[in-house]
Amino acid sequence: MNLRSDNKRFGIYPPSEFTTPGYRAFRAEQMNIAASNDVRDVASTKTPERNGNQKLRDYELSIERNSVFDLLKQLAIDNEVYFKQCYPSVYTTRIAECCQEIYISLDLIRDTVEKFLEAAKSRDYDANTPGNGFRSLVCIIDVVTLRLVSVISMLSMLDDDSLFPPLNSDYEQFNGILKGIESLDASCFYGRHLGFQFSQSVKRIFNVIGMVLAGYSMSWTIGCGSVGILMNSAKLLLNPEERASRIMKVIREADIEFCRGFWNLSELPDAKLFCPSLAVCEKSEIPLVGAIAIDSNGQDFIYISPPKAHGIPEPIPIKILDVVMRKAEQKPNLPIKAQLSPNLVIHCHGGGYVATSSKSHETYLRGWAKSLECPLISIDYSLAPESPFPRAMEEVLYAYAYILNHPTDFGWSGEKVCMVGDSAGGNLIISMNLRLIELGAKRLPDGIVPIYTPFLFQKYPACAQRRCYTSNDSSRLAMEGKIVRFEIGPPTTELWALRAFVEIWRS
């Protein structure tokens, strides 16, 4: 972590890298507390240049640390009293408890900072280079303190229900604003400035996705293959304005079939060249064996019927992935290489309930199977609009019940099972587990890992809702006449999920 670059990102500019006590300098325009009488404006003059090439900001504001601590303590006390008088709820109680914890801990933090500063004096490199780990810790405390002042000072100013708006309120005015935003020309956000709000590494990814999306739309129109997509994408690399107009056309006019085709590009055979090789990576299916009995919390059994919503019952296609050949997974005339695994992962893919499959997600599923060294089952549930919800949930529930009753068929000993799903797949595993709880099932998954999962399927006033008009509009899919929005997950989503699996196995 580069503390100095992070300090500047937070708007902190030390006058001489790290200086003596009272050293912190902050840009005046970023300090909400600058107008407070408790914060002393020490200097508002130009700072001289250093070493010719290295310049500091022209104007800086020094903050007296003890005054900031006093201000934060008083704000915490006031907000604790305010939220204790509000209508009791889990949220107001939590905020009041946090404020209480802040003002109780501030005296200890203040003493700790003074000890850090005292220790820092004897650990500088030399008199002209006042920098060490103690000063870095004080810097971090200053950043957090000012951030707390900024946040807490706004809490009592917010209107009722501003943090958690009720679902049954009237949002006609808000929806009118959203419709107005939809009619605006947003092509400027998809050309040269695509992904400007992100870091350079993420911005490059968005530019690649934008070029492929625009190139795919051109190839979709004239019926070209994968070679045509690459050629059109390369051509649009040199013409960002045309790329922006193409993306806007896709956003406003694309149908479900186009979205399916674009999202299924990851199913091209070339993608497997970059994936780990596995001993088992084959398609199979969950057969129909009638109602399946599973244990309940009482003395009776629960019977899970075959999926029959929006169609006749049919076998459920799945894909089994494993790094080694296990018992009941082996092919004819091949020896068994490993015993049954105590762990199992059941995966449901995303795709807005209308697109993708286990093959689309095979790039990271192979990595999971290799890293976890356990069987992984990905369920290819039926897709909408041909098979609307709850068909997919019924299929996942039936597959789960079958796997519990036939664990050795999948190389599993039956000990621990974890369910994972991204986007719509995460919604499916949550829906299935809610159904199991409602039925009173005894055996629930040992862990659930939903990744950027949507839970509110409607237009709703939220920051993410406003942001997705410029960052994720292509994910608009019809589901019972409502709009579905999916958030983009972090770059390390797969690694985070792997860590979650490991913690579940250890528990």
N, C-alpha and C positions, 0 to 999 in steps of 0.2 A: 504494500500500500504506500503510495507516494503522498506523504502528509502535506507537503508543500503544494502540490498540484491540487489535492483535495481541498486545502484551505482556500485557495483561490476560487475553486468551484463554488464554495460556500460563501464567497464574498469577503474573505478575510485576507488582509494584506499587511504583514508585519513590516514596520518601517525599516528594519534592518535585519531581515530574515527572522531571527529570534532575539529579542531584546530583553532588557532588565524588567523587573516587576512593573506592572502597569503598561506592558508593551503592546497589548493587542490593539490592532487598528482595524476598523471595519468601514466599509463604504457606507456613506450616510444614507444613500437612497435605498439600501437594503435593510436598514435597521428600523423596525417599526417602533422601537422604544426610544428613538432619538428625541422625540418631542416631549418625553416624560421629564419632569423636574428632578427625578431621582437619578438621571443619567447626566453626567457632567460633560459638556462639550469643551474639551481641552484645547483642541487645535483645529483650525480650518484654514490652513495655509498651504501653499505649494511645497511639495517635497523636492529637495534637490536631486539631481541625477546622480547615479552611482556607476562608476567605471565606464562612463561613456555610453555603453550599449544597453545597460540594464537600468530601466526606469521603473519607478513606482508610480502609483496612481497620483494624479495631480492633487486631489483633495482627499484627506483622510479624517476619520473621526475616532478619537481615542475614547475608550469606555473605562470608567472606574469600576473595577471588579466588585468591590464590596457593595457599591450601590446597586449593581445588577442583582447580586444575591439577595439583598434586602427587598428589592422590587419583586423578585420571583417568589420569595417567601410570603409577602403580603398578598400577591395574586393567588397563590395556592390556598391561603387561608380563606380569602374572600370567595373563591370558587367552591371550596368545600362547603361553606355555609350555604351558598346559593343552591347547589345541587342537592343538598340534604333537604331543602325546603321544596324542591320540585316534586312532581308526581312520581311516586316510587316506581322504579323499574330497574332491571338488571344493568342498564346502561348508565343511568344517573348514579346508581350506587357504585358502579365501577369507577366512574370519573371522580366521585367524591373520595373514594379510597385512595386513588392515585394521587390526588392533590394532598391528602393527609400524609401520604408517604413522602412526598416531595418536601414539604416544609419541615417534617421531622428529621429528614436526612440532610438538610442543607447545612446546618452547623457543622456536622461531621465532614461534609464535603469541603466547606470553607477552610477548616483546619488542615485537611489533607492537602489542599492546594498550597497553603502557606508552607507546609513542610516540603512539598515538591519544589517550590521556588527556592527555599533555603538550601536544599540539597543540590539544586541545579547550579548554584553559583560556583561550587567547587568541582564541577564536572564538565565545564565548558572546554572546548579544544584549546582556546586561548582567549585573550581579552578581546580580540577582534572577531572571534567566531563564537558567539554565545549560542550554542546549539547542542542539545543532548536529549536523551529519552525522557527526562523529567519535564523539560520544556514542551516536548511533544504531547505528553499526557495532559499538561495544563492547557495546551491549545485545544485538545479534544474536549476537555471539560467546558472551556469557554464556548465552543461551538454549540454543544448540547444545551448549555444554560441559556444562551440567547434564543435558541430554537424553542425551548420550553416557554420562555417569556412571550415569544411571538404567538405560540399556539394557545397558551392558557389565557392570555389577555383577550382573545377573541371568543372564548367559550361562552361567557355570559352575555355577549353581544348578539349571539345567534338567535334567530326567531325560534319559536316552538316548532318541533318536528323538522328542523332544518337538517339535523344529523341523520334521522331515520324517518323519512316521510311515510305516512300511512298509505297502504296499498289501495284503499278504497276512496281516496280523495279525488277531486276533480282536477285533471291536468289538461283541460282543453286549451288553455292559454299556452302552456308549455308545448303541447303537441303542435299548436299553430306555429310556434317558433321553429320547431324541428322541421315542419313541412317547408317553411321558408328557407331554411338552410339547405334542404334537399334540392331546391330549385336553383341554387346558386351555381355558378360555374367554378368548379373546384379543380380544373385541369392544371392550374398553377402548382398544385400540391403533388402532381404525378409526373412532372417533367424533370427539369434540372434540380428541383428542390425536393425530390421524393425522399422521405425519411429524414428531413433536415433536423427534426427534433431529437434524433437519436445520435448515439456515438458513431464514429466513422466505421467501426467494425459492423455494427448493426445496419447502418445506412447502406453499406455495400451489399448486404444480403437483400435488402428491400429493392435495391436497383436491379439485382439479378432477377428477383421474382417479378418485378414490373416489366422487365424486358421479355421474359418468358411468357408472361400473361398476354402482353400486347402481340408478341409473335404468334402465340397459339391462336389468338382471335383472328389474325389474318389467315392462318392456315386452316382454321375451322371454316372460314367463309368460302375458301376455294377448294377445300378438301385435300390438303397436303398431309404428308406423313411427318415423322419425326425429323427428317432431314430438312423439310420445309420450315418446321418450327425453328430450328437452329439458324437457318439462313435469314428468316424474317427477324428473329431476335437480334442477330448481328447487324442487320440494316437499321433497326430502330435504335441501336446503340449510338449511332451518329446523329440521330434526329429525335431529341427528347420531346420536342413539341408534338410530333406525330405520335410518339409513344403515349404521351399524356392524353391526346384525343382518343386513341384506341382504348386506353384503360377506362376513360369516362364512358365510352360507348358500351363497353362490357358491363360496367356497373349499372347502367340504366336499362340495358336491353337484354342481358344474358338470361337464358332460361336454365332450368335444372339440368338439362342434358349437357349444356356447355360446362356448367360447374362440375358435373360428374366427370366429363372428359378431362378437364384441367386438373382436378384433384387426383385423378387416376394416372397422371403422368408418371408418378413414382412406381407404377407397376411395370414400367418398361424393363425388359430383361437386363439391360446394361447396369441397372442399379445393383444387382446381385454381385457384380464384380468387386464391389467395394465392401461387401459384407463378410463377416466371419463364416467359415464353413461349419456345418453341423452334421452329426451322424444321423439325426432324424429331423426332417423338415418336409412333411407330407400332409396331404389333405386326407381328412376322414369325415365321419359324420356321427351325430348322436342318433341312434335308431329310435323308432317309436315302439315303446314296450308297454303302452297303456299308462295308467296312473301310477306314479312312483311314490312310494311311502318313505317319508323321512321322520325322524324323531321330533317330538314336540316337547314343550316344557312340562306338559302334564303326562299322563299315562298312555294316552292314545297317540296314534300316528297322524301325520298330516299327509294328504295325498295331493300330489302335484299333477294336474291333468296336462295332456299334450297341448301345445299351442293351437288355438283354433280361431283367434280373432282375425277378421278380414281374410278368411280363406280356410282351406281344409288343412288338417294336420299333415306335416311333412317332416322327413328327417332334417336335422339341423347340421349344416356343414360347419366343420371346424378345421383348424390347422394345428398340428402338434409339432413343437420344436423342442429339441433336446440335444445337448452337446455329446451325449453318449447313448449307446443302445442299452435299454434296460429290459427287465423282464416284462413280457407282454407287448413290448414295442419291437422286438426283433423280427426280422424278415426270415422267410424260410431258408434253411440251410446255413444261417449265420449264428455264431455263438453269442450268448449273452455276455456283455462287457461290464455291466454294473448292476448293483442291486437296486431295489426300489428306493426312490428318493423320499425323504421325510417332508419335503416342501413341494408346493405346486403353485403356479401363478396362472390365473384365469384372466384373459385380456379381452376387452371389448374396444374395437376401433372407433375413432371419431369419424366425422363427415356429415354432420347436420342431419343424421338419420336418412340421408338420401344418396350418399356416395361413399366411395372407398371400400376397402376390404382388408382382410388380414395381409394380403400380398402388398398392399400399399404401405403398410407399416412394418414390413419385414426387415427393412434396413436397421431399425433399432431393436426389433424383437429378437433378431439373431444375436445381437450384442448382449441383450439381457439374458438369453438362455445360456450363452457361454460364460458370462460373468457370475451368474447365480448358480450354475451347475445343477439345475433342476428342470423338470419338464415345464413347458409353457404351452397353454392351450388358448388359441385365439378363436373366438366365436364369430362366424360370418352370419350374423343375424339378417333377417329380411329387411329390405330398405323401402322407404316411402318414395313416391306416393303410391306405389303398387301395394305396399303392405304398411299402412299407417300404424302409429302407436295405438294400442299397446302390444301389437304383435311381437315387436322386437323384445320387449321386456318379458313376455311369456316364454319366448324361445330361450333367453338367457336363464330364466328361472328353471325351466325344464332341463337344460343342459347342466346346470349346477346340481340339481337333484340327482341326475343320472351319474355324474362324476362322483358324488358322495357315495353312491351305492355300488359303483364299479371302479374303485380307485386303482386297482392293479392293472386295469386295461390301459391306463395312461402312464404307467411307470411310477405310480405314487403309492406310498404306504398308508396314506390317509391321516397323517398327523396334522400338518399345518397347511392352510390354503390362504392365499392372498388374491384379491381382485384388484385390477387396475384398468382404467379407461381414460381416454383423453377426449375432451369436448363432449360430444353426444354420447360417446362410450362411457365417460364418467357419469353422465346423467343416468345412463342405463343401470350401471352397477348400484348407484344410490337408490334408484327406483326399485330394483330387485331386492335390495336389503331391507328397504322399508316394507315391502310386501312380505318378506320372511318374518319380520318383527310383528307385523299385523296378524299373520297366521299363527304366531306363537312357536316358530321353529326353534329347536334347541341348538342346532349346529349352525352358527353364523361364521362367516369368514373371519380368520384371525387378524386380518388387516384389510383396509380399503384405501386405495391410492387414486383419488380422482384428480386429474390434471386439467387445469383451466376449464373447469366444468361449469356450464350455465345452469342456473336454477330458476331464473325469473324470465319466462317466455312472454314478454310483452314490452311495448314501448313504455319506458319508465325514466323519470328525470334522474339521471346519474351522470357523474363525470365520464365514466367509461362509455356511456351511451353517446355523449357529445363527441368524444374523441374518435369513436369508430366511424363517424361520418367522413373523416379524412384518412383513416388508417386501415379500415377493414370493411369497407362498404360491400365488397364482393361476396361477403358471407351472408347476404340477405337471402333467406330461403323461406318459402311459404310453409307454414305449419298451422293449419286451422285458421288461416287468415291473419296470423300474427307474425311478428318479425323476430327472428332469432339472431342474436349477436354473440360472437365468440371472441374472447380475448386471446391475444397472442401470448404464448408461454415464454418463459425465460430461455436463453440459449442452453442452459444446463438442465433442462427439464428431465432428460433421460438419466443423467447422473444423479439428480435429486431423487428420482423414483427408485433407482438402484439402492441408494442409501436407505430409503424407507423400507424396502424389502428386507435388507440385511437386519435392520432394527427389529422388524416383525419376527424374523426367524430366531433372533437371539432372545426375545421376550418369552 
